[in-house]
Amino acid sequence: MTKRVQEPTAEQCSGLSKVYEDTNETWFALWYPQMGGYCGKAVAVLYKDIGCFDVYVWHDGEFPFGDESPTRLHHCDPGQFVRFGEEIIKLQNSID
């Protein structure tokens, strides 16, 4: 990473704004899903040559991944989030 990650605005997160780009990576502002009762402003750092990505999250609630702001989370497969959410929905529907 060649530039320090800055906290995005709510408007940038809602608009999925590109906040930085160079030859190796592109950064987008977005909302991180609710954890601890609050959504968090986030910047996703997408790398051009690899599928992994980093997300920097600013969070006001009880965020379970550390006390630093922003918290850096490394992810390898966004499809895992999709499958996890689909499995939770199935489980919720099974107990109704």
DOKEMI-729577 format. One record per residue (C-alpha): x, y, z; residue in three letters. Coordinates in steps of 0.1 Angstrom, whole numbers, plus 5000, padded with zeros to 4 digits. Layout:
DOKEMI-729577
XYZALA;...
//
This chain:
DOKEMI-729577
500050005000MET;501550334989THR;499050575005LYS;497650605040ARG;493950495042VAL;491650785051GLN;488250745067GLU;485650785040PRO;482550995043THR;479050845045ALA;478350975010GLU;481450804996GLN;480350475013CYS;476850495000SER;478050574965GLY;480750304964LEU;483150574955SER;486650504942LYS;488950684967VAL;492350584953TYR;493950404924GLU;497450324913ASP;499050064890THR;498649774916ASN;495449854936GLU;492150034936THR;490350144968TRP;486550184972PHE;484550325000ALA;481650115012LEU;479650015043TRP;480849715062TYR;477949495074PRO;476549535109GLN;478549385137MET;477949485173GLY;474849675162GLY;476449925138TYR;477549935102CYS;480950065097GLY;482550295072LYS;485050095052ALA;487650105024VAL;488149795004ALA;491649764989VAL;491449544958LEU;494749424943TYR;495049404905LYS;496949074903ASP;495448864932ILE;492048774944GLY;492748864980CYS;491649194993PHE;491949405025ASP;489149605042VAL;489849885066TYR;486849935089VAL;485950235111TRP;483350125137HIS;481550295165ASP;480049995182GLY;481349675197GLU;483549565168PHE;485049215175PRO;488249255156PHE;490349485177GLY;490449835192ASP;492450005164GLU;490650245141SER;490650155113PRO;490849775118THR;492449595089ARG;490849275078LEU;492349045052HIS;489948835030HIS;490748585004CYS;487348484988ASP;484348724987PRO;482148424977GLY;482648285012GLN;480548585026PHE;477848515001VAL;477648145010ARG;477748215047PHE;474848465044GLY;472848215023GLU;473447935049GLU;472348165078ILE;469148255059ILE;468447875054LYS;469047815091LEU;466848105102GLN;464047975079ASN;464447625094SER;463547745129ILE;460447955119ASP;
//
